């Protein structure tokens, strides 16, 4: 087993990374650090993630000899019905991230909330793998909520989002409830701005109760009673029974291989299957010879993205409710057929019902410790519901917005069903040792961003910082989306091939990838420069 020269943390929030490193220096392991990081993320980036969110965690414990995934995809409440919005559907977002309904009832407000899953998963990971006391791991988040945090540039940018593709603006989400407006908005109702300080004593009290009494305080105790009362008073779907019955399941990794590397990622309804499928296709090409981000490289990778997206829309969802054809989708023969079509210049299509870059209301963390324990966790609120219960201080997920309001489809609503998520926290192995620990937020763009960063390391020999910073592109529809650093002389070639190219004015985009590469026991980390994130190490 490889010895690691130092522990390392990469995440989009500096406050959370610092908290994680402090935990490592206090004798905690990668899991203690990851959970401390996650709690702080929920305080200082409260529309990205939190204890009422969902996610997926890759857990590699070299100490215990365990490698598994804790998959905490928020299920629909028992009160949900397949046809509840069938007569309200307007269309599907171009990027495939959610459906638009009349009144946006699935996108904002009490009916948009699925059963909160994140807190139960944090506790499960800590109980199984952690070393420090639960209260110690939660202490940094409680302190940040009490003492206050400053709005950072990336937070302000996200909060000021005016909505795209028919979605509700984040400004509307922030002020949807009086409690949320009081926390996150100025007196004129506009979102707080860079440099403004936010104190959240209600969240501090909520976290202190959880620190004393564990996650049961939230799922079965006084906090559950407050959640239930608020839901019943405002037409919400989540009930006290939904909370009490929730447990975060664990799964064996979904495995793939690419040019001799072993790829470990999450199972459906997570997005790992898309990552492996795309890598299977691209293994058939000499990507390095094409030239990084040259037109032919972009075309080839985008066609793999389009096929994976179309297959996801048609076949991939919660395996408790449908038969996901894993063997076929992950077949090397199937990948070779797709590669042949790409080589012949054929264009795949991504159907959209009645249909910019999607919102990135998610966050990620990657942690490695000196014992070789690794955590890659992506966790989110989905499209935030905007709901903050008075006295509790946190925002709930808005996961109902991604379900298909049309009955009888792969992504249709069913009680207890988890929505598909492109989240794919992953660990790439060189032999038996972890080589890349990686993941990203970014809605439908997550797998696309992670894919390119992984290719940057494996095919182009980039270190982690360069791999996550290199310009990216995406194709989750029939268009090719590019960030503004992709050269125009390359995109003109794509247009000459008949592709429609959509150029973002933003320098960075297509997810926010954060990862750690380990070379001969020495880690180097990358924090996507499109966020405020950092990488820190602990000896």
C-alpha positions as CSV (number, residue, x, y, z in Angstrom):
1,X,0.0,0.0,0.0
2,X,1.3,3.4,-1.0
3,X,2.4,5.9,1.7
4,X,1.1,9.4,1.1
5,X,3.6,12.2,1.9
6,X,0.9,14.6,3.1
7,X,-2.9,15.0,3.4
8,X,-4.7,17.2,1.0
9,X,-8.1,18.9,0.6
10,X,-9.6,20.5,-2.5
11,X,-13.1,22.2,-2.5
12,X,-14.8,25.4,-3.8
13,X,-15.1,27.1,-0.4
14,X,-11.9,28.3,1.3
15,X,-13.6,28.3,4.7
16,X,-14.5,24.7,4.3
17,X,-11.1,23.6,3.1
18,X,-9.4,25.4,6.1
19,X,-11.8,23.6,8.5
20,X,-11.0,20.2,6.9
21,X,-7.2,20.8,7.2
22,X,-7.7,21.9,10.9
23,X,-9.5,18.6,11.5
24,X,-6.6,16.7,9.8
25,X,-4.1,18.5,12.0
26,X,-6.1,17.6,15.1
27,X,-5.7,13.9,14.4
28,X,-8.7,13.3,12.2
29,X,-8.6,11.2,9.1
30,X,-9.9,11.9,5.5
31,X,-13.5,11.1,6.6
32,X,-13.5,13.4,9.6
33,X,-12.1,16.1,7.3
34,X,-14.6,15.5,4.6
35,X,-17.6,15.7,6.9
36,X,-16.3,18.8,8.6
37,X,-15.8,20.3,5.2
38,X,-19.3,19.4,4.1
39,X,-21.0,20.9,7.1
40,X,-19.0,24.2,6.6
41,X,-20.0,24.2,2.9
42,X,-23.6,24.1,3.9
43,X,-23.1,27.2,6.1
44,X,-21.0,29.4,3.8
45,X,-22.5,28.3,0.5
46,X,-26.1,27.7,1.6
47,X,-27.8,27.5,-1.8
48,X,-25.2,25.0,-3.1
49,X,-25.6,22.3,-0.4
50,X,-26.6,21.7,3.2
51,X,-28.1,19.2,5.6
52,X,-31.4,19.1,3.7
53,X,-29.7,18.2,0.4
54,X,-28.5,15.0,-1.3
55,X,-25.4,13.6,-2.9
56,X,-22.9,10.7,-3.4
57,X,-19.7,9.9,-1.6
58,X,-16.8,7.7,-2.8
59,X,-15.3,6.2,0.4
60,X,-11.9,4.5,0.2
61,X,-10.7,3.4,3.6
62,X,-7.3,1.9,3.3
63,X,-7.3,1.6,7.1
64,X,-10.4,-0.7,7.1
65,X,-9.9,-2.2,3.7
66,X,-13.3,-0.9,2.5
67,X,-14.1,0.8,-0.8
68,X,-17.8,1.7,-1.2
69,X,-20.2,4.5,-2.1
70,X,-22.7,6.1,0.2
71,X,-25.4,7.2,-2.3
72,X,-27.8,9.6,-0.7
73,X,-30.1,10.6,-3.6
74,X,-33.1,12.3,-2.1
75,X,-36.2,10.2,-2.7
76,X,-39.6,11.6,-3.6
77,X,-42.0,11.9,-0.7
78,X,-44.7,9.2,-0.2
79,X,-47.3,11.8,-1.1
80,X,-45.9,12.3,-4.6
81,X,-48.0,11.1,-7.6
82,X,-46.8,10.3,-11.1
83,X,-49.5,12.5,-12.7
84,X,-49.4,15.4,-10.2
85,X,-48.1,17.9,-12.7
86,X,-49.0,16.2,-16.0
87,X,-51.4,19.0,-17.0
88,X,-48.9,21.7,-16.1
89,X,-45.9,20.8,-18.2
90,X,-44.5,23.5,-20.5
91,X,-41.3,21.8,-21.7
92,X,-37.8,20.5,-20.9
93,X,-34.7,22.6,-20.4
94,X,-32.3,22.5,-23.4
95,X,-29.5,21.1,-21.3
96,X,-31.7,18.3,-19.9
97,X,-31.6,19.6,-16.3
98,X,-35.2,19.7,-15.4
99,X,-38.7,20.4,-16.7
100,X,-40.6,23.6,-16.8
101,X,-44.1,23.6,-15.4
102,X,-46.8,26.3,-15.2
103,X,-46.2,28.4,-12.1
104,X,-42.8,26.6,-11.6
105,X,-44.4,24.5,-8.9
106,X,-41.8,21.8,-9.4
107,X,-38.9,24.3,-9.3
108,X,-39.6,26.5,-6.2
109,X,-41.5,26.2,-3.0
110,X,-42.7,23.5,-0.8
111,X,-43.8,21.0,-3.4
112,X,-40.4,21.1,-5.0
113,X,-38.7,19.4,-2.0
114,X,-37.7,15.8,-1.8
115,X,-36.8,13.9,1.4
116,X,-33.6,15.5,2.9
117,X,-30.8,12.9,2.7
118,X,-27.4,14.6,3.3
119,X,-27.3,14.7,7.1
120,X,-28.1,11.0,7.4
121,X,-25.2,10.2,5.0
122,X,-22.8,12.4,6.8
123,X,-23.5,10.7,10.1
124,X,-23.3,7.2,8.5
125,X,-19.9,8.0,7.0
126,X,-18.6,9.4,10.2
127,X,-19.8,6.5,12.3
128,X,-18.2,3.9,10.0
129,X,-15.0,5.6,9.1
130,X,-14.3,8.6,11.3
131,X,-11.9,8.9,14.3
132,X,-12.7,12.2,16.0
133,X,-15.9,12.8,18.0
134,X,-19.0,13.9,16.1
135,X,-19.2,17.1,18.0
136,X,-15.6,18.0,17.1
137,X,-16.3,17.4,13.4
138,X,-19.3,19.7,13.5
139,X,-17.7,22.4,15.6
140,X,-16.3,24.5,12.7
141,X,-19.6,24.8,11.0
142,X,-21.3,25.8,14.2
143,X,-18.7,28.5,14.7
144,X,-19.1,29.9,11.1
145,X,-22.8,30.0,11.5
146,X,-22.5,31.9,14.9
147,X,-19.6,34.3,14.0
148,X,-20.7,34.9,10.5
149,X,-19.2,34.6,7.0
150,X,-18.5,37.0,4.2
151,X,-20.2,36.7,0.8
152,X,-17.5,35.7,-1.7
153,X,-17.5,36.6,-5.4
154,X,-18.7,33.2,-6.6
155,X,-21.5,33.2,-4.0
156,X,-22.7,36.6,-5.1
157,X,-22.5,35.6,-8.8
158,X,-24.7,32.6,-8.1
159,X,-27.2,34.5,-5.9
160,X,-27.6,37.2,-8.5
161,X,-28.5,34.7,-11.3
162,X,-31.6,35.8,-13.0
163,X,-32.7,32.3,-14.2
164,X,-32.2,30.6,-17.6
165,X,-34.1,28.2,-19.8
166,X,-37.4,28.9,-18.0
167,X,-36.1,28.3,-14.5
168,X,-36.8,30.5,-11.5
169,X,-34.1,33.0,-10.7
170,X,-31.9,32.5,-7.6
171,X,-32.9,35.9,-6.5
172,X,-36.5,34.7,-6.2
173,X,-35.4,31.6,-4.4
174,X,-33.5,33.6,-1.8
175,X,-36.5,35.7,-0.9
176,X,-39.2,33.1,-1.3
177,X,-39.7,32.7,2.4
178,X,-39.4,35.5,5.1
179,X,-36.8,33.5,6.9
180,X,-34.6,33.2,3.7
181,X,-35.1,36.8,2.8
182,X,-34.1,37.9,6.3
183,X,-30.9,35.8,6.1
184,X,-29.7,36.3,2.6
185,X,-31.1,39.6,1.3
186,X,-30.5,43.3,1.9
187,X,-33.3,45.6,3.1
188,X,-34.4,46.3,-0.5
189,X,-34.9,42.6,-1.1
190,X,-31.8,42.2,-3.3
191,X,-29.3,39.5,-2.6
192,X,-26.4,40.4,-0.2
193,X,-23.2,41.2,-2.1
194,X,-19.5,40.7,-1.9
195,X,-18.2,41.7,1.5
196,X,-21.6,41.5,3.2
197,X,-21.5,39.4,6.4
198,X,-24.2,36.8,7.1
199,X,-24.8,35.6,10.6
200,X,-27.1,32.5,11.0
201,X,-27.9,31.9,14.7
202,X,-30.8,29.7,13.8
203,X,-28.6,27.3,11.8
204,X,-26.0,27.4,14.6
205,X,-28.8,26.3,17.0
206,X,-29.9,23.5,14.6
207,X,-26.4,22.2,14.2
208,X,-25.8,22.3,18.0
209,X,-28.9,20.2,18.5
210,X,-27.6,17.7,15.9
211,X,-24.1,17.8,17.5
212,X,-25.7,16.8,20.8
213,X,-28.2,14.2,19.7
214,X,-27.1,13.0,16.3
215,X,-29.0,12.9,13.0
216,X,-32.0,11.5,14.8
217,X,-32.7,15.0,16.1
218,X,-33.4,16.0,12.5
219,X,-35.1,12.9,11.3
220,X,-37.1,11.9,14.3
221,X,-36.8,14.6,17.0
222,X,-37.7,18.2,17.6
223,X,-36.3,19.4,14.3
224,X,-38.4,16.8,12.5
225,X,-41.5,18.1,14.2
226,X,-40.7,21.6,13.1
227,X,-40.1,20.5,9.5
228,X,-43.4,18.5,9.5
229,X,-45.4,21.4,10.8
230,X,-44.0,23.8,8.2
231,X,-44.7,21.3,5.4
232,X,-48.3,20.7,6.5
233,X,-49.0,24.4,6.8
234,X,-47.7,25.2,3.3
235,X,-48.8,22.3,1.2
236,X,-45.4,20.5,1.2
237,X,-45.1,16.9,0.3
238,X,-42.5,15.8,2.8
239,X,-43.9,14.3,6.0
240,X,-42.5,13.3,9.4
241,X,-42.8,9.6,8.3
242,X,-40.7,10.3,5.2
243,X,-38.0,11.7,7.5
244,X,-38.1,8.9,10.0
245,X,-38.0,6.2,7.3
246,X,-35.0,7.6,5.4
247,X,-31.7,5.7,5.4
248,X,-28.6,6.4,3.2
249,X,-27.8,3.2,1.2
250,X,-24.3,2.0,0.4
251,X,-23.2,0.3,-2.8
252,X,-20.2,-1.3,-4.3
253,X,-18.5,0.9,-6.9
254,X,-19.3,0.8,-10.5
255,X,-16.0,-0.2,-12.3
256,X,-14.6,0.6,-15.6
257,X,-11.1,0.6,-17.2
258,X,-9.4,3.0,-19.5
259,X,-6.0,2.5,-21.1
260,X,-4.9,0.3,-18.2
261,X,-6.3,2.5,-15.4
262,X,-9.2,1.3,-13.2
263,X,-12.1,3.7,-12.9
264,X,-14.2,3.5,-9.7
265,X,-17.4,5.6,-9.7
266,X,-21.0,5.5,-8.5
267,X,-24.0,3.4,-9.7
268,X,-27.3,4.7,-11.0
269,X,-29.1,7.0,-10.3
270,X,-25.7,8.6,-10.1
271,X,-23.9,9.7,-13.2
272,X,-20.9,7.4,-13.0
273,X,-22.3,5.2,-15.8
274,X,-22.1,8.2,-18.2
275,X,-18.4,8.8,-17.3
276,X,-17.5,5.1,-17.9
277,X,-19.5,4.9,-21.1
278,X,-17.8,8.0,-22.5
279,X,-14.4,6.8,-21.5
280,X,-15.1,3.4,-23.2
281,X,-15.9,5.2,-26.4
282,X,-12.9,7.5,-26.3
283,X,-10.5,4.7,-25.6
284,X,-10.9,3.8,-29.3
285,X,-9.2,7.1,-30.4
286,X,-5.7,8.5,-30.1
287,X,-6.8,11.7,-28.4
288,X,-3.4,13.0,-27.8
289,X,-2.6,12.9,-31.5
290,X,-5.7,15.0,-32.3
291,X,-4.4,17.9,-30.2
292,X,-5.9,19.2,-27.0
293,X,-9.1,21.1,-27.7
294,X,-8.5,21.0,-31.4
295,X,-11.7,20.8,-33.5
296,X,-11.4,17.1,-34.2
297,X,-10.8,16.4,-30.5
298,X,-13.9,18.5,-29.5
299,X,-16.0,16.9,-32.2
300,X,-15.0,13.4,-31.1
301,X,-15.5,14.0,-27.3
302,X,-18.8,15.8,-27.9
303,X,-20.2,13.0,-30.0
304,X,-19.4,10.6,-27.1
305,X,-21.1,13.1,-24.7
306,X,-24.2,13.2,-26.9
307,X,-24.6,9.5,-27.1
308,X,-24.2,9.1,-23.3
309,X,-26.7,11.9,-22.7
310,X,-29.3,10.3,-25.1
311,X,-28.8,6.9,-23.4
312,X,-29.1,8.5,-20.0
313,X,-32.4,10.1,-20.9
314,X,-33.8,6.9,-22.3
315,X,-32.4,4.3,-19.9
316,X,-30.9,5.5,-16.7
317,X,-32.8,6.2,-13.5
318,X,-33.4,4.7,-10.1
319,X,-32.7,1.0,-10.4
320,X,-35.3,0.3,-7.7
321,X,-38.0,1.4,-10.3
322,X,-36.6,0.3,-13.6
323,X,-34.2,-2.1,-15.2
324,X,-31.1,-0.1,-16.1
325,X,-29.2,-2.0,-18.9
326,X,-25.8,-1.7,-17.4
327,X,-24.2,-4.5,-19.3
328,X,-25.2,-3.1,-22.6
329,X,-24.4,0.5,-21.9
330,X,-21.0,-0.4,-20.4
331,X,-20.1,-2.9,-23.1
332,X,-16.8,-2.3,-24.9
333,X,-18.5,-3.7,-28.1
334,X,-21.2,-1.1,-27.8
335,X,-18.5,1.6,-27.3
336,X,-16.7,0.4,-30.4
337,X,-19.9,0.7,-32.5
338,X,-20.3,4.3,-31.3
339,X,-16.6,5.0,-32.0
340,X,-17.1,3.7,-35.5
341,X,-20.0,6.0,-36.1
342,X,-18.0,9.0,-34.8
343,X,-15.1,8.0,-37.0
344,X,-17.4,8.0,-40.0
345,X,-18.6,11.5,-39.2
346,X,-22.1,10.6,-38.1
347,X,-23.8,13.0,-35.7
348,X,-25.8,11.7,-32.7
349,X,-29.0,13.5,-31.7
350,X,-30.3,14.3,-28.2
351,X,-34.1,14.6,-28.2
352,X,-35.6,17.3,-26.0
353,X,-39.3,17.8,-25.3
354,X,-40.4,21.3,-26.5
355,X,-37.2,22.7,-25.7
356,X,-27.0,28.8,-21.8
357,X,-25.1,26.9,-19.4
358,X,-27.0,25.3,-16.5
359,X,-26.9,26.4,-12.9
360,X,-24.3,24.9,-10.7
361,X,-26.3,24.6,-7.5
362,X,-24.1,21.8,-6.1
363,X,-20.6,21.5,-4.6
364,X,-17.8,19.0,-4.2
365,X,-14.9,18.0,-2.0
366,X,-11.9,15.8,-2.5
367,X,-9.7,14.6,0.4
368,X,-6.7,12.4,0.7
369,X,-4.9,11.6,4.0
370,X,-1.5,10.2,4.7
371,X,-2.8,6.7,5.3
372,X,-4.2,6.6,1.8
373,X,-7.8,7.1,2.8
374,X,-9.7,9.0,0.1
375,X,-13.0,10.7,-0.1
376,X,-14.7,12.2,-3.1
377,X,-18.1,13.7,-2.4
378,X,-20.5,15.7,-4.5
379,X,-23.5,17.0,-2.6
380,X,-26.2,19.5,-3.5
381,X,-29.6,21.1,-3.1
382,X,-30.4,20.4,-6.8
383,X,-32.3,23.5,-7.9
384,X,-32.7,25.0,-4.4
385,X,-36.4,25.1,-3.3
386,X,-36.1,28.6,-1.8
387,X,-37.8,27.3,1.4
388,X,-36.2,28.1,4.8
389,X,-38.3,27.0,7.8
390,X,-38.5,29.8,10.4
391,X,-36.1,29.1,13.2
392,X,-34.0,26.3,11.5
393,X,-31.7,28.4,9.2
394,X,-31.2,26.0,6.3
395,X,-32.6,25.8,2.8
396,X,-34.2,22.6,1.5
397,X,-33.4,20.8,-1.7
398,X,-35.5,21.3,-4.8
399,X,-35.1,17.9,-6.4
400,X,-38.6,17.5,-7.7
401,X,-37.8,19.9,-10.6
402,X,-35.7,17.3,-12.4
403,X,-38.4,14.6,-12.5
404,X,-40.3,14.1,-15.7
405,X,-43.9,15.3,-15.2
406,X,-45.1,13.0,-18.0
407,X,-46.2,9.6,-16.6
408,X,-44.7,6.5,-18.0
409,X,-41.2,7.7,-18.7
410,X,-37.8,6.8,-17.3
411,X,-37.6,9.9,-15.2
412,X,-41.3,10.0,-14.2
413,X,-42.4,10.7,-10.6
414,X,-43.0,7.8,-8.3
415,X,-43.2,7.8,-4.4
416,X,-39.8,6.9,-3.0
417,X,-38.0,7.2,-6.3
418,X,-34.7,9.1,-6.6
419,X,-34.0,11.3,-9.6
420,X,-31.1,10.8,-11.9
421,X,-28.1,12.9,-11.0
422,X,-25.0,13.6,-13.2
423,X,-22.9,13.5,-9.9
424,X,-20.0,11.1,-10.4
425,X,-17.5,11.4,-7.6
426,X,-14.7,9.1,-8.8
427,X,-11.4,7.5,-7.9
428,X,-9.0,6.4,-10.7
429,X,-6.6,3.7,-9.8
430,X,-3.1,3.0,-11.2
431,X,-2.7,-0.7,-10.2
432,X,-4.0,-1.0,-6.7
433,X,-3.2,2.6,-5.7
434,X,-5.5,5.6,-6.0
435,X,-4.1,8.0,-8.7
436,X,-6.9,10.6,-9.2
437,X,-9.6,11.6,-6.6
438,X,-12.0,13.8,-8.5
439,X,-15.5,15.2,-8.8
440,X,-17.5,18.3,-9.6
441,X,-20.7,20.3,-9.2
442,X,-22.5,21.5,-12.3
443,X,-25.9,19.9,-12.9
444,X,-25.9,18.1,-16.3
445,X,-22.4,19.2,-17.0
446,X,-20.8,17.3,-14.1
447,X,-19.9,14.2,-16.0
448,X,-18.7,16.3,-18.9
449,X,-16.4,18.4,-16.7
450,X,-15.0,15.4,-14.8
451,X,-14.4,13.5,-18.1
452,X,-12.3,16.3,-19.6
453,X,-10.2,16.8,-16.4
454,X,-9.6,13.0,-16.3
455,X,-8.6,12.9,-19.9
456,X,-6.3,15.9,-19.3
457,X,-4.4,13.8,-16.7
458,X,-4.5,10.4,-18.4
459,X,-4.0,11.4,-22.1
460,X,-2.2,14.7,-21.8
461,X,-0.1,14.2,-18.7
462,X,-1.4,17.3,-16.9
463,X,-1.0,17.8,-13.2
464,X,-4.2,18.3,-11.3
465,X,-4.2,22.1,-11.2
466,X,-3.7,22.3,-15.0
467,X,-6.2,19.5,-15.6
468,X,-9.1,21.3,-13.8
469,X,-8.2,24.7,-15.2
470,X,-8.0,23.9,-18.9
471,X,-10.8,25.3,-21.1
472,X,-13.8,23.0,-21.4
473,X,-16.7,22.4,-23.7
474,X,-19.9,20.3,-23.6
475,X,-22.7,18.7,-25.6
476,X,-25.7,17.7,-23.6
477,X,-28.0,18.7,-26.5
478,X,-27.4,18.9,-30.3
479,X,-25.5,22.1,-29.7
480,X,-21.8,22.3,-28.7
481,X,-21.4,24.7,-25.8
482,X,-17.9,26.1,-25.4
483,X,-16.3,28.4,-22.8
484,X,-14.8,31.6,-24.0
485,X,-11.2,30.3,-24.0
486,X,-11.8,27.7,-26.7
487,X,-10.2,29.3,-29.7
488,X,-12.5,30.6,-32.4
489,X,-10.4,29.2,-35.2
490,X,-11.3,25.8,-33.8
491,X,-15.0,26.5,-33.3
492,X,-15.2,27.8,-36.9
493,X,-14.0,24.4,-38.1
494,X,-16.8,22.8,-36.1
495,X,-19.3,25.1,-37.7
496,X,-18.0,24.2,-41.1
497,X,-18.7,20.6,-40.2
498,X,-22.3,21.6,-39.6
499,X,-22.3,22.0,-35.8
500,X,-24.1,24.8,-34.0
501,X,-21.7,26.2,-31.5
502,X,-22.9,28.2,-28.5
503,X,-20.1,30.3,-27.0
504,X,-20.4,31.3,-23.3
505,X,-19.1,34.8,-22.4
506,X,-17.6,33.2,-19.3
507,X,-13.9,32.3,-19.1
508,X,-14.6,29.1,-17.1
509,X,-17.5,26.8,-17.0
510,X,-18.8,23.2,-17.7
511,X,-18.9,22.2,-14.0
512,X,-16.4,23.2,-11.3
513,X,-13.9,20.3,-11.1
514,X,-11.9,19.7,-7.9
515,X,-9.4,16.9,-7.7
516,X,-6.2,15.5,-6.3
517,X,-3.6,13.5,-8.3
518,X,-1.2,11.2,-6.4
519,X,2.2,10.5,-8.1
520,X,4.5,8.2,-6.3
521,X,2.9,9.0,-3.0
522,X,3.0,12.8,-3.6
523,X,-0.3,14.5,-4.0
524,X,-0.9,17.6,-6.1
525,X,-4.3,19.2,-6.1
526,X,-6.5,21.3,-8.4
527,X,-9.3,23.7,-7.5
528,X,-11.3,24.9,-10.4
529,X,-10.4,28.6,-11.0
530,X,-14.0,29.3,-12.0
531,X,-14.9,29.1,-8.2
532,X,-13.4,30.6,-5.1
533,X,-11.9,27.2,-4.2
534,X,-8.5,26.4,-2.9
535,X,-6.2,23.4,-2.2
536,X,-4.5,23.0,1.1
537,X,-2.3,20.3,2.5
538,X,-1.5,19.1,6.0
539,X,1.8,17.4,6.9
